[in-house]
């Protein structure tokens, strides 16, 4: 494929969405074709409404996987084949961290389902915005929370440890960033790590 696939991951409140927008703007300013997208909802827009229900962890993951399958086939792959840089706010690593480490579903099963759902597509680089769970929950105070954000501190600690374990298992793909720093500092490091890939 001609394009480059980049993802941003991290706890709710870590600044992923803002950093994804800043990254897309940076790439566009360099004359590159960019597709900014997100999960959940990048493939099946109504999936967020379905996820608001009281679901089993298995049903939750399968819904996310259905959304991801559509996301890959109808948004990500077509853009990559046209030579675009695809920037996604969340992708498969979110499910491995949240449903695997957070909810306790077996990683082997999650990866087996994901292989078919994603057609084996992996990002070129994944920027993990690492944040202590206590700080993540503090940042979420006062805003409407989804079902994941309503989970307690212990859940967020498991998810963070899951993300860090995933990063250790694939150090060539993951770039772990300290998300307690300013938006400008984090974005500066993201841009610096990308310079070797830029045309």
VENVEN-V949931 format. One record per helix or strand. SS is the DSSP state (a for helix, b for strand). FROM is the first residue (numbers start at 0). LEN is the number of residues. If there is no record, write none. Layout:
# VENVEN-V949931
ss=SS from=FROM len=LEN
ss=SS from=FROM len=LEN
This chain:
# VENVEN-V949931
ss=b from=3 len=7
ss=a from=15 len=14
ss=b from=33 len=5
ss=a from=46 len=5
ss=a from=56 len=25
ss=b from=84 len=5
ss=a from=91 len=11
ss=a from=106 len=12
ss=b from=124 len=6
ss=a from=132 len=8
ss=a from=152 len=17
ss=b from=173 len=5
ss=a from=182 len=12
